[in-house]
């Protein structure tokens, strides 16, 4: 048994636009819903700048991980959704800033559109909390 399942709403994150929560934990496992480049009000941050959007995505991901007692070093798997596969290197540069020496397993997928106009990148993550 992994332990009790808990749903977390993260302070400072926009209210989900659908039937989901920001984070679900089950014992040591942390499942972070896809993070996008929105601020507290749900407004897209960064405009058409994929680097600015990717930074906001990682700030939101950091807040979600922290709410569950985890960090980027605890992330085991990410799935990255992009509007334009040509932005991969720009996204990876920002990602390396946040993950540092930690390298999670990763999947990159180009998609035709996001739930909201103007979004360029979305990242979901699975982490394992130390000592949980």
One Martini backbone bead per residue (centre of mass of N, CA, C, O) as a GRO file, in nm:
protein
  132
    1UNK     BB    1   0.095   0.036   0.023
    2UNK     BB    2   0.126   0.385  -0.033
    3UNK     BB    3  -0.110   0.544   0.077
    4UNK     BB    4  -0.272   0.817   0.093
    5UNK     BB    5  -0.483   1.007  -0.092
    6UNK     BB    6  -0.403   1.344  -0.216
    7UNK     BB    7  -0.535   1.664  -0.267
    8UNK     BB    8  -0.387   1.961  -0.423
    9UNK     BB    9  -0.396   2.302  -0.366
   10UNK     BB   10  -0.217   2.578  -0.489
   11UNK     BB   11  -0.092   2.848  -0.385
   12UNK     BB   12  -0.102   3.083  -0.662
   13UNK     BB   13  -0.279   2.915  -0.832
   14UNK     BB   14  -0.485   2.861  -1.061
   15UNK     BB   15  -0.779   2.768  -1.132
   16UNK     BB   16  -0.906   2.512  -1.258
   17UNK     BB   17  -1.063   2.452  -1.590
   18UNK     BB   18  -1.122   2.170  -1.468
   19UNK     BB   19  -1.137   1.827  -1.356
   20UNK     BB   20  -0.888   1.913  -1.133
   21UNK     BB   21  -0.568   1.902  -0.982
   22UNK     BB   22  -0.248   1.993  -0.923
   23UNK     BB   23  -0.213   1.761  -0.691
   24UNK     BB   24  -0.106   1.418  -0.627
   25UNK     BB   25  -0.085   1.197  -0.352
   26UNK     BB   26   0.095   0.870  -0.283
   27UNK     BB   27   0.274   0.878  -0.059
   28UNK     BB   28   0.573   0.931  -0.231
   29UNK     BB   29   0.395   1.019  -0.457
   30UNK     BB   30   0.401   1.268  -0.732
   31UNK     BB   31   0.138   1.441  -0.911
   32UNK     BB   32   0.164   1.670  -1.178
   33UNK     BB   33   0.002   1.870  -1.342
   34UNK     BB   34  -0.015   2.053  -1.601
   35UNK     BB   35   0.202   2.316  -1.664
   36UNK     BB   36   0.160   2.659  -1.718
   37UNK     BB   37   0.177   3.012  -1.829
   38UNK     BB   38   0.040   3.114  -1.542
   39UNK     BB   39  -0.115   3.300  -1.325
   40UNK     BB   40  -0.325   3.345  -1.063
   41UNK     BB   41  -0.560   3.437  -1.288
   42UNK     BB   42  -0.489   3.274  -1.574
   43UNK     BB   43  -0.276   3.433  -1.719
   44UNK     BB   44  -0.078   3.459  -1.975
   45UNK     BB   45   0.274   3.431  -1.977
   46UNK     BB   46   0.500   3.575  -2.235
   47UNK     BB   47   0.351   3.525  -2.479
   48UNK     BB   48   0.562   3.448  -2.764
   49UNK     BB   49   0.773   3.359  -2.536
   50UNK     BB   50   0.906   3.056  -2.466
   51UNK     BB   51   1.098   3.127  -2.234
   52UNK     BB   52   0.899   3.275  -2.050
   53UNK     BB   53   0.699   3.045  -2.032
   54UNK     BB   54   0.894   2.829  -1.919
   55UNK     BB   55   0.953   2.975  -1.655
   56UNK     BB   56   0.661   2.973  -1.550
   57UNK     BB   57   0.622   2.673  -1.553
   58UNK     BB   58   0.856   2.618  -1.344
   59UNK     BB   59   0.734   2.784  -1.115
   60UNK     BB   60   0.476   2.614  -1.095
   61UNK     BB   61   0.617   2.346  -1.047
   62UNK     BB   62   0.763   2.431  -0.789
   63UNK     BB   63   0.504   2.486  -0.623
   64UNK     BB   64   0.390   2.199  -0.642
   65UNK     BB   65   0.624   2.048  -0.517
   66UNK     BB   66   0.633   2.204  -0.247
   67UNK     BB   67   0.340   2.127  -0.154
   68UNK     BB   68   0.458   1.808  -0.148
   69UNK     BB   69   0.773   1.802  -0.057
   70UNK     BB   70   0.932   1.884  -0.324
   71UNK     BB   71   1.169   1.866  -0.596
   72UNK     BB   72   1.349   1.850  -0.878
   73UNK     BB   73   1.527   1.609  -0.763
   74UNK     BB   74   1.249   1.418  -0.739
   75UNK     BB   75   1.219   1.392  -1.036
   76UNK     BB   76   1.148   1.121  -1.274
   77UNK     BB   77   0.908   1.252  -1.466
   78UNK     BB   78   0.841   1.399  -1.789
   79UNK     BB   79   0.600   1.592  -1.979
   80UNK     BB   80   0.629   1.759  -2.295
   81UNK     BB   81   0.443   2.024  -2.438
   82UNK     BB   82   0.437   2.152  -2.778
   83UNK     BB   83   0.379   2.365  -3.046
   84UNK     BB   84   0.706   2.373  -3.122
   85UNK     BB   85   0.973   2.171  -3.181
   86UNK     BB   86   1.187   2.406  -3.233
   87UNK     BB   87   1.185   2.482  -2.904
   88UNK     BB   88   1.352   2.270  -2.748
   89UNK     BB   89   1.620   2.418  -2.672
   90UNK     BB   90   1.494   2.651  -2.512
   91UNK     BB   91   1.360   2.470  -2.302
   92UNK     BB   92   1.616   2.314  -2.207
   93UNK     BB   93   1.766   2.554  -2.088
   94UNK     BB   94   1.563   2.609  -1.862
   95UNK     BB   95   1.548   2.328  -1.741
   96UNK     BB   96   1.847   2.318  -1.647
   97UNK     BB   97   1.820   2.545  -1.435
   98UNK     BB   98   1.614   2.379  -1.249
   99UNK     BB   99   1.751   2.078  -1.244
  100UNK     BB  100   2.036   2.059  -1.312
  101UNK     BB  101   2.178   1.752  -1.244
  102UNK     BB  102   1.901   1.660  -1.286
  103UNK     BB  103   1.756   1.371  -1.476
  104UNK     BB  104   1.478   1.305  -1.616
  105UNK     BB  105   1.257   1.147  -1.749
  106UNK     BB  106   1.142   1.191  -2.104
  107UNK     BB  107   0.878   1.360  -2.290
  108UNK     BB  108   0.816   1.479  -2.629
  109UNK     BB  109   0.534   1.682  -2.756
  110UNK     BB  110   0.363   1.770  -3.035
  111UNK     BB  111   0.097   2.007  -3.069
  112UNK     BB  112  -0.178   2.186  -3.197
  113UNK     BB  113  -0.316   2.247  -2.902
  114UNK     BB  114  -0.453   2.420  -2.639
  115UNK     BB  115  -0.689   2.517  -2.406
  116UNK     BB  116  -0.533   2.788  -2.461
  117UNK     BB  117  -0.454   3.062  -2.597
  118UNK     BB  118  -0.091   3.114  -2.627
  119UNK     BB  119   0.019   2.849  -2.569
  120UNK     BB  120   0.353   2.661  -2.578
  121UNK     BB  121   0.371   2.510  -2.286
  122UNK     BB  122   0.377   2.183  -2.111
  123UNK     BB  123   0.417   2.033  -1.772
  124UNK     BB  124   0.457   1.714  -1.638
  125UNK     BB  125   0.486   1.526  -1.316
  126UNK     BB  126   0.699   1.281  -1.142
  127UNK     BB  127   0.750   1.205  -0.798
  128UNK     BB  128   0.976   1.133  -0.513
  129UNK     BB  129   0.960   1.144  -0.184
  130UNK     BB  130   1.156   1.187   0.070
  131UNK     BB  131   1.059   0.988   0.342
  132UNK     BB  132   0.742   0.905   0.265
   0.00000   0.00000   0.00000
